[in-house]
Amino acid sequence: MPASRSGRALAAQPAKAVAPTDGIRQHRLAALLTDMVPGARIIRVSQHQPSQTWPSPYTRAYDERGQPIPLNRTQRVATARWVIRAFPEKNWDEAHDLDLTTGILQPAAGACAPSDGGR
């Protein structure tokens, strides 16, 4: 380590991490999910699949009229994992809606949708 003028070694200073702005990250995620689930406007993510009693990442997708869009298992799980990892600070005991036009994630208002198994 290089010595300072006083003869003591200089302490390493942690580098300041420059975090990407949340807005850019949210819009990038929304763009990726729009490609993954064509026609979706809202993505509802939760840790509870309706047919299971244990926690499991789960997604429902809705179009601009609020009608459900069918998703296969891979889409449901991958989408939920991406959103949960992008927003780790949220309370995932409750469902959240991601608006794909704005990239804003908010608690789901009517999270108790009928359990149709995602089909």
C-alpha positions, 0 to 999 in steps of 0.5 A: 500500500502506498504510504501517505506523507505522515508515514501511515498507509492509506486505507482503501476507500470503497468505490461509490457504486452508481446505481442505474436509475429505477425508471430505466430498470423498470422500463427495460423490464416492462419492455422485456415482459411485453415481448414475452407476453404479447398483448399484456398490459398488466402483469400480476405477480404473487408468491402463491399459486392458487392451486398450491398451499406452499409459496411458488412464484406465480403470474397472471397477465391481463390485456387493456380490457382487463381480460386474462391472457393465458400463460404457459407454466414457463411464462408464469414462473419466469415472469414472476421471478424476473419481477420479484428479483427486480423489486426485492424491497416489496412485500411479496406476501401480497400480489402486485401489479406491474403496468407494462406501459409505465413500468410502475409496480403497485399492490394489486387492488383485486388480487383475489381473482378466480383461480382458473389455474392460469389457463 
